[in-house]
Amino acid sequence: MSQIKRALISVTDKNGIVEFARKLSSFGVEILSTGGTAAQLRKSGITVKDVSEYTGFPEMMDGRLKTLHPKIHGGLLALRDNPEHVKSMKKQGIEPIDMVVINLYQFEDTVAKEGCTVEHAIENIDIGGPTMLRAAAKNYRFVSVITDPADYSVILTEMGKTGGKVSEATNFRLAVKTFQTTARYDGAISNYLGTISPEGTKKEFPDTFTAQYTMAQSLRYGENPHQKAAFYRENDASLAAISNAKQLQGKELSYNNIMDSDAAWLAVSDFALPAAVIIKHANPCGAATSNSGLVDAYEKALATDPVSAFGGIVAFNRPVDKKTAEELAKIFLEVILAPSFDVAARSILESKKNVRLLEIPTTSGKYVSGYDFRRVVGGLLVQERDTVPFDIRQAKVVTKRKPTDEEDQALDFAWRVVKHVKSNAIVYATKDQLVGVGAGQTSRVDSVKIAKMKAVLPTKGCVLASDAFFPFRDGIDMAAEAGITAIIQPGGSVRDEEAIQAADQHGIAMIFTGVRHFKH
């Protein structure tokens, strides 16, 4: 175990640092520090030695040069059990530094701010911090390195039990965390600067792409039992997403549970009214909104396809109450997601011990960020997420008949649902209820046919949404046979005029959005 006699502290995130440093001092630890950290510690009555006093070399160049000195890095890198290293330290007047407490300049936060210039971004690249962290982590057998304030209490507890010492096992864990931290930091810098051309213009994607995710859990298996799997999350606690969900009860989430839960949450988040969405194998098989309460939305969503809903995933965009929970308890479901569950709902759903209840944090209102990734053998596809805003009032009416107000409401609802259906995607809907779904077919007319075939509810008087254009009029003709009165689609086919003529012949109102929603 390493006896902590000297610690170097220089932090950007000063939460808890005063208390931590005060406790280190009580163990007899000498504290070296710089700049604002040193000032804050002194103000709090803690004895601190400036790094410049220790090295005999002043800070200069606006603080760019302060810790890059042999007395710092020799004190971090020297092997205490190597006589030659110890001899060199004594000859050069280098004292061992047994602990480093550093968190880095907040580069990612800086470049995320609107109006951030390249010059300002570069000034927020930490040089001395990562260098010290890597040196200390490399020498973990003798040096404790702390990058996360959450580790302060753990270290102090161990030092309290050991008389001011830290074990090699703890130091190794901290070293691994440190290299993960510096890897992410360098990756963020590389990703940002990789989008900047020599002329200063901004590119959408960097020349190389680096991403880091933290393991949330090891899974029992992947899509199938013979496949090993794990779930990793982004380092963004503000996301209202499955990655930050709190599991309140139920069995451990499976790979497929997580995939379907993500699809359900993204779909239900596209609605402003109280909504329920039921997902089965990544496709909606039920969706509805209601001003009459969440239970009404759920009952209408379930009525879309009660057979497919069995063993499905249900997501709500409002807290689940007692009445809704009573209905949920009547069928077998794998996962239920919501912003929260009230006490009565929790009590009812506790009887369904295997169903997973997931509470999604929504306080930030931040639902989607960053890129969407698809792995291919030997490569990675990266794209922006499909979050284009939609206003039905901007859609173009291309038929002789305009949609009625009620049809407009239904078209808006259907367009929000079809975005989450696998291509080729067709949905039938009313103004607040999904009626039929045709998903993942190799021809669009087959999706139209399947949506009608799967519909339990009457399709007459419904509207239709298509995620992409109709290449032929046959889909329009089949929709008319199903009783469809209005259609929303992107348009853009060389045969658009045929589709428009077919709609006019059947008295169907049709609007073009100019936006496609392929989901492969």
C-alpha positions as CSV (number, residue, x, y, z in Angstrom):
1,M,0.0,0.0,0.0
2,S,1.2,3.5,-0.7
3,Q,1.4,6.0,2.1
4,I,0.1,9.4,0.9
5,K,2.5,12.1,2.0
6,R,2.2,14.6,-0.8
7,A,-0.8,15.4,-3.1
8,L,-1.0,17.8,-6.1
9,I,-4.5,19.3,-6.5
10,S,-5.6,21.3,-9.5
11,V,-9.3,21.0,-10.5
12,T,-11.8,22.7,-12.8
13,D,-14.8,21.1,-11.0
14,K,-14.4,22.3,-7.4
15,N,-17.3,20.5,-5.9
16,G,-16.2,18.8,-2.7
17,I,-12.5,19.7,-3.1
18,V,-12.3,21.8,0.0
19,E,-13.7,19.1,2.2
20,F,-11.4,16.5,0.5
21,A,-8.3,18.6,0.9
22,R,-9.1,19.4,4.5
23,K,-9.3,15.7,5.3
24,L,-6.1,15.0,3.4
25,S,-4.4,17.6,5.6
26,S,-5.7,15.9,8.7
27,F,-3.8,12.8,7.6
28,G,-0.6,14.9,7.4
29,V,-0.6,15.2,3.6
30,E,1.3,18.1,2.1
31,I,-0.8,19.8,-0.6
32,L,0.6,21.3,-3.8
33,S,-1.7,23.4,-5.9
34,T,-2.0,26.0,-8.6
35,G,-4.1,29.0,-9.6
36,G,-7.8,29.1,-8.6
37,T,-7.7,25.8,-6.8
38,A,-4.9,27.0,-4.5
39,A,-6.7,30.3,-3.9
40,Q,-9.9,28.6,-2.9
41,L,-8.1,26.1,-0.6
42,R,-6.2,28.9,1.2
43,K,-9.4,30.9,1.5
44,S,-10.9,27.9,3.3
45,G,-8.0,27.8,5.8
46,I,-6.1,24.9,4.2
47,T,-2.3,25.2,4.0
48,V,-1.1,25.0,0.4
49,K,2.3,25.2,-1.3
50,D,2.2,26.7,-4.8
51,V,3.6,24.5,-7.5
52,S,5.9,27.4,-8.6
53,E,7.3,27.6,-5.1
54,Y,8.0,23.8,-5.1
55,T,9.6,23.8,-8.6
56,G,11.4,27.1,-8.2
57,F,10.0,28.0,-11.6
58,P,7.3,30.7,-12.0
59,E,4.0,30.2,-13.8
60,M,4.2,31.9,-17.2
61,M,2.6,32.4,-20.6
62,D,-0.9,33.0,-19.0
63,G,-0.7,29.9,-17.0
64,R,0.2,27.6,-20.0
65,L,3.4,26.7,-18.3
66,K,3.3,25.7,-14.6
67,T,3.3,21.9,-14.1
68,L,5.4,20.8,-17.0
69,H,8.6,20.5,-14.9
70,P,10.9,17.6,-14.0
71,K,10.2,18.1,-10.3
72,I,6.5,17.4,-11.0
73,H,6.9,14.6,-13.4
74,G,9.9,13.0,-11.8
75,G,7.9,12.9,-8.5
76,L,5.0,11.2,-10.4
77,L,7.0,8.8,-12.6
78,A,9.7,7.6,-10.3
79,L,9.6,3.9,-9.2
80,R,9.9,3.9,-5.5
81,D,11.4,0.4,-5.5
82,N,14.0,1.2,-8.1
83,P,17.3,2.3,-6.4
84,E,18.5,4.2,-9.5
85,H,15.2,6.2,-9.6
86,V,15.5,7.0,-5.9
87,K,19.1,8.1,-6.4
88,S,18.2,10.4,-9.3
89,M,15.4,11.9,-7.2
90,K,17.7,12.7,-4.3
91,K,20.4,14.1,-6.6
92,Q,17.9,16.5,-8.4
93,G,16.0,17.4,-5.2
94,I,12.8,15.8,-6.5
95,E,10.2,14.8,-3.9
96,P,7.7,12.0,-4.5
97,I,4.2,13.0,-5.3
98,D,1.9,10.3,-4.0
99,M,-1.5,11.6,-5.2
100,V,-2.8,13.7,-8.1
101,V,-6.3,15.2,-8.0
102,I,-7.1,16.7,-11.3
103,N,-10.1,17.2,-13.6
104,L,-9.6,18.8,-16.9
105,Y,-10.6,22.0,-18.7
106,Q,-14.2,21.6,-19.8
107,F,-13.5,21.4,-23.5
108,E,-16.7,19.6,-24.5
109,D,-18.9,22.2,-22.7
110,T,-16.9,25.0,-24.2
111,V,-17.3,23.9,-27.9
112,A,-21.0,23.1,-27.3
113,K,-21.7,26.8,-26.6
114,E,-23.1,28.8,-29.4
115,G,-20.6,31.2,-31.0
116,C,-17.5,29.3,-29.7
117,T,-14.6,30.2,-31.9
118,V,-11.7,27.8,-32.9
119,E,-9.3,30.1,-31.0
120,H,-11.4,29.9,-27.8
121,A,-11.8,26.1,-28.2
122,I,-8.0,25.7,-28.5
123,E,-7.4,27.8,-25.4
124,N,-9.6,25.3,-23.5
125,I,-7.5,22.3,-24.4
126,D,-5.8,21.2,-21.2
127,I,-2.1,20.2,-21.7
128,G,-0.6,19.9,-18.2
129,G,-3.6,18.1,-16.7
130,P,-3.7,15.1,-19.1
131,T,0.1,14.9,-18.9
132,M,0.1,14.6,-15.2
133,L,-2.8,12.3,-15.2
134,R,-1.1,9.9,-17.6
135,A,2.2,10.0,-15.7
136,A,0.4,9.3,-12.4
137,A,-1.8,6.5,-13.9
138,K,1.3,4.8,-15.5
139,N,2.9,4.7,-12.0
140,Y,-0.3,3.4,-10.3
141,R,1.7,1.1,-8.0
142,F,2.9,4.1,-6.1
143,V,0.6,7.0,-7.1
144,S,-3.1,7.5,-6.5
145,V,-4.8,9.5,-9.3
146,I,-8.3,10.9,-8.9
147,T,-10.3,12.5,-11.8
148,D,-13.8,12.2,-10.5
149,P,-15.2,13.9,-7.3
150,A,-17.4,10.9,-6.8
151,D,-14.2,9.0,-5.7
152,Y,-13.3,11.4,-2.9
153,S,-15.3,9.7,-0.2
154,V,-14.1,6.2,-1.3
155,I,-10.4,7.3,-1.0
156,L,-11.0,9.0,2.4
157,T,-12.8,6.0,3.8
158,E,-9.9,3.7,2.7
159,M,-7.3,6.1,4.1
160,G,-9.2,6.3,7.4
161,K,-9.0,2.5,7.8
162,T,-5.3,2.2,6.8
163,G,-3.7,5.2,8.5
164,G,-3.4,7.3,5.3
165,K,-2.6,4.6,2.8
166,V,-4.2,3.6,-0.5
167,S,-4.0,0.0,-1.8
168,E,-2.5,-0.9,-5.2
169,A,-5.9,-2.4,-6.2
170,T,-7.6,0.9,-5.6
171,N,-4.9,2.7,-7.5
172,F,-5.2,0.4,-10.4
173,R,-9.0,1.0,-10.6
174,L,-8.3,4.7,-10.5
175,A,-5.6,4.5,-13.2
176,V,-8.0,2.6,-15.5
177,K,-10.6,5.3,-15.0
178,T,-8.0,8.0,-15.7
179,F,-6.9,6.5,-19.0
180,Q,-10.6,6.3,-19.9
181,T,-11.0,9.9,-19.0
182,T,-8.0,11.1,-21.1
183,A,-9.1,8.9,-24.0
184,R,-12.5,10.5,-24.0
185,Y,-11.0,14.0,-23.7
186,D,-8.6,13.5,-26.6
187,G,-11.4,12.0,-28.6
188,A,-13.6,15.1,-28.1
189,I,-10.7,17.3,-29.2
190,S,-10.0,15.2,-32.2
191,N,-13.7,15.0,-33.2
192,Y,-14.0,18.8,-32.9
193,L,-10.8,19.8,-34.7
194,G,-11.4,17.2,-37.4
195,T,-14.4,19.2,-38.5
196,I,-12.4,22.3,-39.0
197,S,-10.7,22.9,-42.4
198,P,-7.4,24.8,-42.7
199,E,-9.4,27.7,-44.0
200,G,-11.5,27.7,-40.9
201,T,-14.7,26.5,-42.4
202,K,-16.7,23.8,-40.6
203,K,-17.4,20.3,-41.9
204,E,-20.4,18.2,-40.7
205,F,-18.3,15.1,-39.9
206,P,-14.7,14.8,-38.7
207,D,-12.0,13.0,-40.7
208,T,-11.8,10.4,-37.9
209,F,-14.5,9.6,-35.4
210,T,-13.9,8.6,-31.8
211,A,-16.6,7.7,-29.3
212,Q,-16.7,6.5,-25.7
213,Y,-19.5,4.7,-23.9
214,T,-19.6,3.4,-20.3
215,M,-20.9,-0.1,-19.6
216,A,-24.3,0.1,-18.0
217,Q,-24.7,-3.7,-17.6
218,S,-23.6,-7.0,-18.9
219,L,-26.5,-8.7,-20.6
220,R,-27.5,-12.4,-20.3
221,Y,-27.2,-12.6,-24.1
222,G,-27.8,-10.6,-27.3
223,E,-30.6,-11.0,-29.8
224,N,-30.3,-14.7,-29.5
225,P,-29.0,-16.9,-26.6
226,H,-25.8,-17.9,-28.4
227,Q,-24.7,-14.2,-28.8
228,K,-22.8,-12.5,-25.9
229,A,-23.8,-8.9,-25.3
230,A,-23.5,-5.8,-23.1
231,F,-25.2,-2.4,-22.8
232,Y,-23.1,0.8,-22.9
233,R,-24.4,4.3,-22.3
234,E,-23.3,7.8,-23.4
235,N,-21.7,9.9,-20.7
236,D,-24.7,12.3,-20.7
237,A,-26.9,12.1,-17.6
238,S,-29.2,14.9,-19.0
239,L,-30.7,12.8,-21.7
240,A,-34.3,11.7,-21.2
241,A,-33.6,8.3,-22.7
242,I,-33.5,4.6,-22.1
243,S,-29.8,4.9,-21.3
244,N,-30.6,6.9,-18.1
245,A,-33.7,5.0,-17.2
246,K,-34.2,3.9,-13.6
247,Q,-35.5,0.3,-13.3
248,L,-38.1,0.2,-10.5
249,Q,-38.9,-3.5,-10.7
250,G,-38.9,-6.6,-12.8
251,K,-36.4,-9.0,-14.3
252,E,-33.1,-7.8,-15.8
253,L,-33.5,-6.1,-19.1
254,S,-32.5,-8.1,-22.2
255,Y,-30.8,-6.9,-25.4
256,N,-34.2,-7.0,-27.2
257,N,-36.0,-5.3,-24.3
258,I,-33.5,-2.4,-24.5
259,M,-33.9,-2.1,-28.3
260,D,-37.7,-2.1,-28.2
261,S,-37.8,0.2,-25.2
262,D,-35.7,2.8,-27.0
263,A,-38.0,2.6,-30.0
264,A,-41.1,2.9,-27.8
265,W,-39.7,5.9,-25.9
266,L,-38.6,7.8,-29.1
267,A,-42.1,7.2,-30.6
268,V,-44.1,8.4,-27.6
269,S,-41.8,11.4,-27.2
270,D,-43.0,12.7,-30.6
271,F,-46.4,13.5,-29.2
272,A,-47.4,16.6,-27.2
273,L,-50.8,15.3,-26.0
274,P,-51.0,12.5,-23.4
275,A,-50.0,9.4,-25.5
276,A,-49.4,5.6,-25.3
277,V,-47.3,3.6,-27.8
278,I,-47.0,-0.2,-27.9
279,I,-44.0,-1.7,-29.6
280,K,-43.4,-5.2,-30.8
281,H,-40.1,-6.2,-32.5
282,A,-39.2,-2.5,-32.9
283,N,-42.4,-1.6,-34.7
284,P,-45.5,0.2,-33.3
285,C,-48.5,-2.1,-33.0
286,G,-50.5,0.4,-31.1
287,A,-50.5,4.1,-30.6
288,A,-53.0,6.7,-29.4
289,T,-53.4,10.1,-27.8
290,S,-56.2,11.4,-25.6
291,N,-57.3,14.5,-23.7
292,S,-59.5,12.3,-21.5
293,G,-56.6,10.7,-19.5
294,L,-53.8,8.3,-20.0
295,V,-55.9,5.3,-19.5
296,D,-58.0,6.2,-22.5
297,A,-54.9,6.6,-24.6
298,Y,-53.7,3.2,-23.5
299,E,-57.0,1.5,-24.2
300,K,-57.2,2.9,-27.7
301,A,-53.5,1.9,-28.4
302,L,-54.3,-1.6,-27.2
303,A,-57.4,-1.8,-29.4
304,T,-55.2,-1.3,-32.5
305,D,-53.8,-4.8,-32.3
306,P,-54.4,-6.6,-29.0
307,V,-52.9,-9.8,-30.3
308,S,-49.6,-8.3,-31.2
309,A,-49.5,-6.2,-27.9
310,F,-49.2,-9.4,-25.9
311,G,-45.6,-9.5,-24.6
312,G,-45.0,-6.0,-26.0
313,I,-43.4,-2.8,-24.7
314,V,-45.6,0.1,-23.6
315,A,-44.4,3.7,-23.3
316,F,-46.2,6.7,-21.9
317,N,-45.3,10.4,-22.1
318,R,-47.1,11.2,-18.8
319,P,-46.9,9.7,-15.3
320,V,-48.8,6.4,-14.9
321,D,-51.7,6.6,-12.6
322,K,-53.9,4.0,-10.8
323,K,-56.5,3.6,-13.5
324,T,-53.9,3.1,-16.2
325,A,-52.0,0.6,-14.0
326,E,-55.1,-1.4,-13.5
327,E,-55.5,-1.9,-17.3
328,L,-51.8,-2.6,-17.8
329,A,-52.0,-5.4,-15.2
330,K,-54.6,-7.3,-17.3
331,I,-52.2,-8.5,-20.0
332,F,-48.6,-9.8,-20.2
333,L,-46.2,-7.0,-21.0
334,E,-42.4,-7.1,-21.0
335,V,-41.6,-3.5,-20.2
336,I,-43.6,-0.3,-19.2
337,L,-41.8,3.0,-19.6
338,A,-43.0,6.4,-18.3
339,P,-41.7,9.6,-16.7
340,S,-42.9,8.3,-13.4
341,F,-45.4,5.9,-11.7
342,D,-47.6,7.2,-8.8
343,V,-47.8,5.2,-5.5
344,A,-51.1,3.5,-6.4
345,A,-49.8,2.5,-9.8
346,R,-46.6,1.0,-8.3
347,S,-48.7,-0.9,-5.8
348,I,-50.9,-2.5,-8.5
349,L,-48.0,-3.3,-10.8
350,E,-45.9,-4.9,-8.0
351,S,-48.2,-8.0,-8.5
352,K,-46.7,-8.4,-12.0
353,K,-43.2,-9.2,-10.6
354,N,-41.6,-10.0,-13.9
355,V,-42.7,-6.8,-15.8
356,R,-39.9,-4.3,-16.0
357,L,-40.9,-0.7,-14.9
358,L,-38.6,1.9,-16.3
359,E,-38.7,5.5,-15.1
360,I,-37.3,7.9,-17.7
361,P,-35.9,11.3,-16.4
362,T,-37.5,14.1,-18.3
363,T,-36.6,17.2,-16.2
364,S,-34.1,18.4,-18.7
365,G,-36.4,18.1,-21.7
366,K,-33.4,16.8,-23.7
367,Y,-34.7,13.8,-25.6
368,V,-32.3,13.3,-28.5
369,S,-28.7,14.3,-29.1
370,G,-25.7,13.6,-31.3
371,Y,-25.5,11.0,-34.0
372,D,-27.1,7.8,-35.0
373,F,-24.8,4.9,-35.6
374,R,-25.0,1.7,-37.6
375,R,-22.2,-0.8,-37.6
376,V,-21.2,-2.7,-40.8
377,V,-18.4,-5.2,-41.1
378,G,-15.2,-3.2,-41.2
379,G,-16.9,0.2,-40.9
380,L,-19.4,2.5,-39.2
381,L,-22.3,4.5,-40.7
382,V,-22.9,7.8,-39.0
383,Q,-25.8,10.1,-39.5
384,E,-27.8,12.9,-37.8
385,R,-30.8,11.6,-36.0
386,D,-34.2,11.9,-37.8
387,T,-35.5,14.9,-35.7
388,V,-36.6,17.2,-38.5
389,P,-39.5,19.4,-37.1
390,F,-42.9,18.8,-38.6
391,D,-45.7,21.3,-39.2
392,I,-48.6,20.0,-41.2
393,R,-49.5,23.5,-42.2
394,Q,-46.4,23.6,-44.3
395,A,-47.3,20.5,-46.3
396,K,-48.4,21.0,-49.9
397,V,-52.0,20.0,-51.0
398,V,-51.6,18.3,-54.4
399,T,-55.1,17.1,-55.0
400,K,-58.3,18.9,-56.0
401,R,-59.8,18.2,-52.5
402,K,-58.1,19.7,-49.5
403,P,-58.1,17.7,-46.2
404,T,-60.8,18.6,-43.7
405,D,-59.7,19.9,-40.3
406,E,-60.3,16.4,-38.8
407,E,-58.3,14.8,-41.6
408,D,-55.5,17.2,-41.0
409,Q,-55.4,16.1,-37.3
410,A,-55.4,12.5,-38.4
411,L,-52.7,13.1,-41.0
412,D,-50.5,14.8,-38.4
413,F,-51.0,11.9,-36.0
414,A,-50.3,9.3,-38.7
415,W,-47.1,11.1,-39.9
416,R,-45.7,11.1,-36.4
417,V,-46.3,7.3,-36.1
418,V,-45.0,6.2,-39.6
419,K,-41.7,7.8,-38.8
420,H,-41.1,5.0,-36.3
421,V,-42.2,2.1,-38.5
422,K,-39.7,0.0,-40.4
423,S,-39.6,0.8,-44.2
424,N,-41.5,0.3,-46.4
425,A,-43.9,1.8,-43.9
426,I,-47.6,2.4,-44.2
427,V,-50.0,3.3,-41.4
428,Y,-53.8,3.8,-41.2
429,A,-55.0,6.1,-38.5
430,T,-57.7,8.4,-37.2
431,K,-57.0,11.7,-35.5
432,D,-55.9,10.0,-32.3
433,Q,-55.5,6.3,-32.9
434,L,-53.4,4.0,-35.0
435,V,-55.6,1.5,-36.9
436,G,-53.3,-0.5,-39.2
437,V,-49.6,-1.0,-39.8
438,G,-47.7,-2.4,-42.8
439,A,-44.0,-2.6,-41.9
440,G,-40.8,-3.7,-43.4
441,Q,-42.1,-4.9,-46.8
442,T,-40.1,-5.1,-50.0
443,S,-42.8,-3.3,-51.9
444,R,-45.0,-0.4,-50.8
445,V,-48.2,-1.8,-52.2
446,D,-47.7,-4.9,-49.9
447,S,-47.4,-2.6,-46.9
448,V,-50.7,-1.0,-47.9
449,K,-52.2,-4.5,-48.2
450,I,-50.8,-5.7,-44.9
451,A,-51.9,-2.5,-43.0
452,K,-55.5,-3.3,-44.1
453,M,-55.1,-7.0,-43.3
454,K,-53.8,-6.3,-39.8
455,A,-56.4,-3.8,-39.0
456,V,-58.8,-4.9,-36.3
457,L,-60.7,-1.6,-36.3
458,P,-62.6,-0.3,-39.3
459,T,-60.4,1.4,-41.9
460,K,-63.2,3.2,-43.7
461,G,-62.8,7.0,-43.0
462,C,-59.2,6.6,-41.9
463,V,-56.2,8.4,-43.3
464,L,-53.0,6.9,-44.6
465,A,-49.3,7.9,-44.0
466,S,-46.5,6.6,-46.2
467,D,-42.8,7.0,-45.1
468,A,-41.7,7.5,-48.8
469,F,-43.4,8.2,-52.1
470,F,-45.6,5.9,-54.0
471,P,-43.8,4.6,-57.1
472,F,-47.1,3.5,-58.7
473,R,-50.7,4.3,-58.4
474,D,-51.6,0.8,-57.2
475,G,-51.0,1.7,-53.5
476,I,-53.5,4.6,-53.9
477,D,-56.1,2.4,-55.5
478,M,-55.7,-0.2,-52.7
479,A,-56.0,2.5,-50.1
480,A,-59.3,3.7,-51.7
481,E,-60.6,0.1,-51.5
482,A,-59.8,0.2,-47.7
483,G,-61.9,3.4,-47.4
484,I,-59.0,5.8,-46.9
485,T,-60.1,9.4,-47.3
486,A,-56.7,11.3,-47.1
487,I,-53.0,10.5,-47.6
488,I,-49.8,12.1,-46.4
489,Q,-46.6,11.2,-48.2
490,P,-43.3,12.9,-49.1
491,G,-43.8,13.0,-52.8
492,G,-40.8,13.1,-55.2
493,S,-41.6,10.2,-57.5
494,V,-41.3,10.5,-61.3
495,R,-44.9,9.1,-61.2
496,D,-46.3,11.6,-58.7
497,E,-48.8,12.8,-61.2
498,E,-50.2,9.2,-61.6
499,A,-50.6,9.1,-57.8
500,I,-52.3,12.5,-57.7
501,Q,-54.7,11.5,-60.5
502,A,-55.6,8.3,-58.7
503,A,-56.3,10.2,-55.5
504,D,-58.5,12.7,-57.4
505,Q,-60.4,9.8,-59.1
506,H,-61.2,8.3,-55.7
507,G,-61.9,11.7,-54.0
508,I,-59.0,11.3,-51.7
509,A,-57.2,14.4,-50.4
510,M,-53.4,14.1,-50.5
511,I,-50.6,16.2,-49.2
512,F,-46.8,16.1,-49.8
513,T,-44.4,16.8,-47.0
514,G,-41.2,16.9,-49.0
515,V,-39.6,14.9,-46.2
516,R,-38.9,11.2,-46.3
517,H,-38.8,8.9,-43.2
518,F,-37.0,5.7,-44.2
519,K,-36.2,3.6,-41.2
520,H,-34.2,0.5,-42.2
